[in-house]
Amino acid sequence: MTLGVRLDAGGRMPATAALDRVTASCAAVIRGVAGVVAVAAALLGLAPPVDSAVLFPVVAGLLCWSVFFLWAGWTYGLLPQVIVSEVIITCALCVFQEELVAGTLSGDSASWVGGLVTMTIVAVNLAWRAQAAVPAGLLVVAAHLYGSGAFAVAGIHVLQVGAAALLMSLLRKGAANADGELAAAREAEEKATVERERRRDERAQNSRMHGSVLATLMMIGAGGIGATSPMLRETAARHLADLDRMSEGGGTGPDHVPLHERLAAGANRSGLAIHTRLVPVSVPWEVGEAFLEAVAEALANVLRHANVTTAAVTLTEDDGEVVVVVRDRGMGFNVARVPDHRYGLRVSILARMEMVGGRGMVESGPQGTRITLRWTR
C-alpha cells in the first residue's frame, strides 16, 4: 500500500510524519512555557512551610530542564529518552510537593506542580501512542496523589489522560487514513504513467511502421523502386533490423548519429530527384530516427500525390535549433481539409516529431508544399 509514497528518514508515511512534526513542536512549546510559568508561580507563591533553600535549587533545575525540553523537542522531536526523563522529573516533584508548595495550595490542581502534571500528561500523549502514553500518564497521576492525597484532583487528571489519549488516537487514525489515500492515489498515478508510456511506445512503433516500412511498399507500388532493385534489398534489410530491435524491446541505437548523412541516404532511396542542401549536424539517435521517418513520409507523399518527380530537402542549424525543410512544386492541397484518418501527415510526420520534443508545420497551396521540421537541443 506504500507503493510510490516517499517515506521520511524514520520510515514514516508523509501524513503521519507531518503530524509527528507538528505535535513535537506543540509539545516543546507548551511544556517549555509551562515550565517557565511554573518557576515564576513557585517563586511568587513562596510561603511557609516551604524553605527557600530547598525551593530555589529545585526551580533552577526545573527552569534548565524546561529550556532543554523546548530546545530538544523543537530540534529533534519528542525523543523517547526526553519523555521518560520528563515523567521521572514530574513524578519526583509530585512526591515531594509538600516541601515545594505552600500548605494552602498543596494538592490543588491550580498549584504550579498540578499545572506541570497536566502539561506532562499532554506531552506524553503527543509523543507516544495510547498503549504507552496512558500508563505513563497514570504513573504521574499516582505520584501526584501520593504526594498530595487529593483524590478529587487525581480524578481530574485521570480524565485528562483519557481525553488526551482519545484525541491523539483520532488524529493519528486520520493521518493513517490520509496516508492510505495518498498511497492509493500514487499507485493509481504510477499505473497510469506506465500505461501512458506503453501507449506512447506503441504509437512510436506504429508511426515507424507507417513512415518507413509502409512508405517503402507504397514507393514500390508507385514504381519509385524496382522490385529487383538493390536499393530495395538494402531498404528492406534496414527496416527488418528496426523491426527486430522493436520486437526485442529495444529501440535504441548509437548515442548520436550524423543527420545529414542519414537524410542524404534517405533522399537517394525516395524514388525522386532530390535537390539537397545539408549542413553537417549530429543529433541523438531517436531524434535522427524521427527526422528520417518524417522526411521519408513527406517524400512518399510527394511521390504519391504531388504529381512531380523532384523535391528539395534542406538541413540547417542555428543557435541549437535543427531545422529540416522538405519542399516540392507540386499541385498542393488544402491542409485544413486533410481527413483525420490520413495517418501519414498527422502521425508519421507531426506526431512523430512531437514524440522527441520537436514540432512540425505543413504549408501547402497551388505553388507546392513546404514541410518544416524543428528540434531544439
C-alpha positions in Angstrom: 0.0 0.0 0.0 3.0 2.3 0.2 3.9 1.9 -3.5 5.2 5.3 -4.8 4.9 7.1 -1.5 8.1 8.7 -0.2 8.8 7.8 3.4 10.7 10.1 5.7 14.1 9.3 7.3 12.3 7.4 10.1 10.3 5.2 7.7 7.0 7.0 8.4 4.3 7.9 5.9 4.1 11.6 4.9 0.8 12.5 6.8 1.9 10.6 9.9 5.4 12.3 9.7 3.8 15.7 9.3 1.5 15.1 12.4 4.5 14.0 14.4 6.4 17.1 13.5 3.5 19.4 14.4 2.8 17.6 17.7 6.5 17.7 18.7 6.7 21.4 18.1 3.5 22.0 20.1 4.7 19.8 22.9 8.0 21.5 23.1 6.5 25.0 23.2 3.7 24.3 25.7 6.0 22.3 28.0 8.7 25.0 27.8 6.3 27.8 28.5 4.6 25.8 31.3 8.0 25.3 32.9 8.8 29.0 32.9 5.3 29.8 34.3 5.7 27.1 37.0 9.0 28.6 38.1 7.5 32.0 38.3 4.5 30.7 40.2 6.7 28.8 42.7 8.8 31.9 43.4 5.8 34.1 43.8 3.9 31.6 46.0 6.9 31.1 48.3 5.5 30.9 51.8 5.9 28.7 54.9 6.4 25.8 55.3 8.3 26.0 52.0 12.0 26.6 52.6 13.7 28.8 50.1 16.9 26.9 50.4 15.1 23.9 49.1 12.9 25.6 46.6 15.5 27.7 44.8 17.7 24.8 43.6 14.6 22.9 42.6 13.1 25.7 40.5 16.5 26.5 39.0 16.8 22.9 37.8 13.2 22.9 36.6 13.9 26.0 34.6 17.0 24.5 33.0 15.1 21.3 32.2 12.2 23.3 30.6 14.6 25.2 28.4 16.3 21.9 27.4 12.9 20.2 26.7 11.9 23.2 24.5 15.2 23.0 22.5 15.3 19.3 22.2 11.6 18.9 21.2 11.8 21.7 18.6 15.1 20.5 17.1 14.9 16.7 17.3 11.3 15.9 18.0 10.0 14.1 21.1 12.8 11.7 21.7 11.9 8.7 24.0 14.7 9.4 26.5 13.5 13.0 26.9 9.9 12.0 27.5 11.0 9.3 30.1 13.1 11.9 31.9 10.1 14.3 31.8 7.9 11.7 33.5 10.5 10.9 36.2 11.1 14.6 37.0 7.4 15.4 37.2 6.8 12.3 39.4 9.6 13.4 41.7 8.1 16.9 42.0 4.7 15.4 42.8 6.1 13.1 45.5 7.8 15.9 47.3 5.3 18.7 46.6 4.6 19.2 50.4 8.1 20.6 50.7 7.7 22.7 47.5 4.2 24.1 47.6 2.6 26.3 50.2 0.3 24.5 52.5 -2.8 26.3 51.2 -2.1 25.1 47.6 -0.7 21.7 48.3 -2.7 19.1 46.3 -4.6 21.8 44.4 -4.7 21.3 40.6 -4.1 25.1 40.3 -0.7 24.8 42.1 2.5 25.0 40.0 3.1 21.3 40.4 -0.5 20.5 39.4 0.0 22.6 36.3 3.1 20.6 35.4 1.2 17.4 35.8 -1.3 18.5 33.2 1.4 19.6 30.8 3.4 16.3 31.2 0.2 14.3 30.5 -0.3 16.3 27.3 3.3 16.0 26.2 3.4 12.2 26.8 0.3 11.7 24.7 1.7 13.9 21.9 4.8 11.8 21.9 3.6 8.3 22.3 0.7 6.1 21.2 -2.0 5.4 23.8 -0.6 2.0 24.7 2.4 3.7 26.3 1.1 7.2 27.0 -1.8 6.1 29.2 0.3 4.0 31.6 2.9 6.8 31.8 0.2 9.4 32.4 -1.4 7.3 35.1 2.0 6.9 36.8 2.3 10.7 37.0 -1.3 10.9 38.4 -0.4 8.2 41.0 2.7 10.2 42.1 0.7 13.4 42.5 -2.0 11.5 44.5 0.8 10.0 46.7 2.3 13.4 47.4 -0.9 15.3 47.9 -3.6 12.8 48.9 -6.1 14.8 46.8 -8.4 12.2 45.2 -10.6 14.8 43.5 -7.6 16.3 41.7 -6.5 12.8 40.8 -9.9 12.2 39.2 -9.4 15.3 37.1 -6.0 14.2 36.0 -7.3 10.7 35.0 -9.9 12.4 32.8 -7.1 14.5 31.2 -5.2 11.3 30.5 -8.2 9.7 28.8 -9.2 12.8 26.8 -5.6 13.4 25.6 -5.2 9.7 24.6 -8.5 9.7 22.7 -7.8 13.0 20.9 -4.4 11.8 19.7 -5.7 8.4 18.7 -8.3 10.1 16.5 -5.7 12.4 15.0 -3.3 9.6 14.3 -6.0 7.5 12.8 -6.9 10.4 10.5 -3.3 10.7 9.5 -3.1 7.0 8.7 -6.2 7.2 6.6 -4.7 10.2 4.7 -1.6 8.1 4.1 -3.7 5.3 2.8 -5.5 7.6 0.4 -2.2 9.1 -0.7 -0.7 5.7 -1.3 -3.7 4.6 -3.4 -3.5 7.8 -5.4 0.2 7.5 -6.0 -0.2 3.9 -7.1 -3.0 4.8 -9.5 -0.8 7.6 -10.8 2.1 5.3 -11.4 -0.1 2.7 -13.2 -1.5 5.5 -15.4 2.1 6.7 -16.2 3.1 3.2 -17.1 0.1 2.8 -19.3 0.8 6.2 -21.0 4.4 5.2 -21.7 3.2 1.9 -23.1 0.8 3.6 -25.4 3.4 6.2 -26.3 5.8 3.4 -27.3 3.0 1.7 -29.3 2.3 4.9 -31.2 6.0 5.4 -31.9 6.2 1.8 -33.3 3.0 2.4 -35.4 4.4 5.6 -36.7 7.7 3.9 -37.6 5.8 1.1 -39.4 3.8 3.6 -41.4 6.5 6.1 -42.0 9.2 3.7 -43.2 8.1 0.1 -43.9 4.7 1.0 -45.5 6.2 4.0 -47.2 8.6 1.8 -49.0 5.8 -0.5 -50.1 4.0 2.5 -51.5 7.1 3.5 -53.4 7.2 0.1 -54.9 3.6 0.3 -55.9 4.1 3.7 -57.5 7.1 2.5 -59.4 9.6 4.5 -57.4 11.7 1.4 -56.5 12.1 -1.5 -58.8 11.0 -4.9 -57.3 14.5 -6.3 -58.0 16.4 -3.2 -57.1 19.5 -3.5 -54.8 18.2 -0.4 -53.2 15.0 -2.3 -52.3 17.0 -5.0 -50.7 19.1 -2.5 -48.7 16.0 -0.7 -47.5 14.2 -3.9 -46.6 17.2 -5.1 -44.6 17.3 -1.8 -42.6 13.6 -2.0 -41.9 13.8 -5.6 -40.8 16.6 -4.7 -38.4 14.4 -1.9 -37.0 11.5 -4.3 -36.5 13.7 -6.9 -34.8 15.0 -4.3 -32.4 11.5 -3.2 -31.6 10.3 -6.7 -31.1 13.1 -7.3 -28.6 12.0 -4.4 -26.5 14.9 -2.2 -27.7 14.5 0.7 -30.0 17.8 2.5 -29.1 20.8 2.9 -31.2 24.1 4.9 -31.0 24.1 8.0 -28.8 24.4 10.4 -31.7 24.1 10.0 -35.5 25.1 12.2 -38.4 21.7 13.5 -39.5 23.0 14.9 -42.8 24.3 11.5 -43.9 21.0 9.8 -42.9 18.9 12.3 -44.8 21.1 12.1 -47.9 20.8 8.3 -47.9 17.0 8.6 -47.4 16.7 11.0 -50.3 18.6 8.6 -52.5 16.0 5.9 -51.7 13.0 8.1 -52.2 12.5 7.4 -56.0 12.5 11.2 -56.6 15.1 13.5 -57.9 16.1 15.3 -54.7 18.0 18.6 -54.5 19.7 18.6 -51.1 21.5 21.3 -49.1 22.6 19.6 -45.9 24.9 21.1 -43.3 26.7 18.6 -41.1 24.6 18.0 -37.9 24.7 15.3 -35.3 21.7 14.6 -33.2 20.6 11.9 -30.7 19.7 8.6 -32.3 16.0 8.8 -31.5 15.8 12.4 -32.9 17.6 11.3 -36.0 15.1 8.5 -36.5 12.2 10.9 -36.1 13.6 13.3 -38.7 14.4 10.5 -41.1 10.9 8.9 -40.8 9.1 12.2 -41.1 11.2 13.2 -44.2 10.6 9.7 -45.7 6.8 10.1 -45.2 6.9 13.6 -46.7 8.8 12.4 -49.8 6.5 9.4 -50.1 3.6 11.9 -50.1 5.3 13.9 -52.8 5.7 10.7 -54.9 2.1 9.7 -54.4 0.2 12.9 -54.5 2.2 15.9 -55.8 2.4 14.8 -59.5 6.1 15.9 -59.7 9.3 13.9 -59.8 11.6 16.4 -57.9 11.7 17.8 -54.5 14.2 19.7 -52.2 15.5 18.8 -48.8 17.5 21.3 -46.6 19.1 20.8 -43.2 20.3 23.8 -41.2 21.2 24.5 -37.5 21.0 27.9 -35.8 21.5 28.5 -32.1 20.9 24.9 -31.3 17.7 24.6 -33.4 17.9 21.9 -36.0 15.6 22.6 -39.0 14.7 20.3 -41.9 12.6 21.6 -44.8 11.0 19.3 -47.4 9.6 21.3 -50.4 8.1 20.4 -53.7 6.5 22.4 -56.6 3.6 20.1 -57.0 -0.2 20.6 -57.1 -0.5 21.2 -53.3 -3.6 20.6 -51.2 -5.8 22.2 -48.5 -4.1 21.4 -45.2 -7.3 22.2 -43.2 -9.3 19.6 -45.2 -7.0 16.6 -44.6 -9.2 13.9 -43.1 -8.4 12.6 -39.6 -7.9 9.1 -40.9 -5.0 10.2 -43.1 -2.4 8.6 -40.8 0.8 9.7 -42.6 0.6 13.5 -42.2 -0.9 13.6 -38.8 1.1 10.8 -37.1 4.1 9.9 -39.1 5.2 13.5 -39.6 3.7 15.8 -37.0 3.2 13.4 -34.1 6.5 11.6 -34.8 8.4 14.9 -34.2 6.4 15.7 -31.1 7.5 12.3 -29.6 11.1 13.5 -29.4 10.3 17.0 -28.3 10.2 18.6 -31.8 7.5 20.1 -33.9 6.4 20.2 -37.5 4.5 22.6 -39.7 2.8 21.9 -43.0 2.1 24.7 -45.6 0.6 23.9 -49.0 -1.0 25.7 -51.8 -1.1 26.0 -55.6 2.6 26.7 -55.7 3.6 23.5 -53.9 4.0 22.1 -50.4 6.5 23.0 -47.7 7.0 20.8 -44.6 9.2 22.3 -41.8 10.5 20.1 -39.0 12.2 21.6 -36.0 14.0 20.3 -32.9 15.9 22.3 -30.3 18.8 20.9 -28.3 
